[in-house]
Every structure is written in C-alpha cells, then in structure tokens.
Amino acid sequence: MIDIIFLLIGISGVIAIALNFILEARNKLGKDHHTFALLNLYGSSSLFTYSLYEGVWLFVILNGFLIVVGLYGINEVFVKKAK
C-alpha cells in the first residue's frame, strides 16, 4: 500500500512538470509567473520524495537541486510582485 502512495506522489510530480512544460511551450505562462514557480517546486519535491523512497540517489540529488532552484524562483517571483 505504501508503495502505491509513493508511486502516486511520483506520478503527480511528473504530471506537474509536464503540465508546466506544456503551458510554457504554448506561451500560457511566463517564467516570472507564480504558477510556473509553484508547479516546478511541487513537481521536483514530489519526484524527490519518490526517488528518496525508491533509493534512486542520482535523482534524489537532481531533484534536491531542482527544489533549491524552485525555492529561489518562488522567492524571485514573490519579491517582484511585492515591489
């Protein structure tokens, strides 16, 4: 049962990142849009969780890095909105 839960978390991360790329490719979102930043952060966090559970250490490192980039992106988006 726990395997299925982590699999669903991973799948939701893939869907979030795929949706983000589709919206970006169709010019529906800009890189300074908060939805772009939140989808990136959610997707990388979900894939980090799934990779950590499965013990796929290269993807743990990659998604850990993408989480840091996502947090930076969210900070940039919300700081720009605050100004």
N, C-alpha and C positions, 0 to 999 in steps of 0.2 A: 504493500500500500504506500509506504513512504517513497519507494522508487517511482511510483506513478506521480506522486505530488511533485517531486523534484523534476521529473520529466516535463510535467505541465508548466512548471516555472521556467524551464529552459525553452520550451516551445513558445511561451508568451514573450520571452526576450527576443527570440528570432522574429516573431511577428512584429514586435515593436520596432526593431531595427529595420526590417524590410519595409514596413509602413513609412518609416522616416525617410528611407531612400526613395521610395516611390513618390512621396509628397515633394521631396527636394527635386527630383528629376522632372516633375510636372510643374515646377515653379509655384507650388502652393504654399511653401514655407521658405523663409529666408533663414540663414544661419543665425541671425540675431533674434529670431522668434522664440518665445519661451517654450512652445510646444516642441520645436526641434530639439532644444536642450533637454527637456524632460523625457522625451522618447529615447534619446541617446542614453541618458543616465539610467532610465528604467531597464532598457534592453541590456546594457552592459552589466548592470547589477544582477539581473536575472541570470544571465549567462555565467557570471562569476559564481553565483550560488550553485548553479547546476554543475559547473566544472569543478568546483571545490568538492562537492558531494561525490562526484564520479572520480576524483583524483587525477584529472587531466591538467597537470601542473603548468604546461605551456599556456593553456587557455586561461588558467587562473591568473597567471602573470599578465597576459594580454588584456584580459577584462579588468583586472585591477588597475592597470594603466589607463584604460578607457574610462573607468569610473573617475579617476583623478582628472582626466581631461573633461569629462562631463560636468564635474563639480565646478571646474574653472569656467566652463561655458555657461553654466547657470549663473554663476556669480557675475560674469560679464553681461549677460542679458538683463539681469535684475538691477545691476548698478546703472546700466544705460537707461532703463525705464525710470529709475529713481531721480535721474538728473533732469 
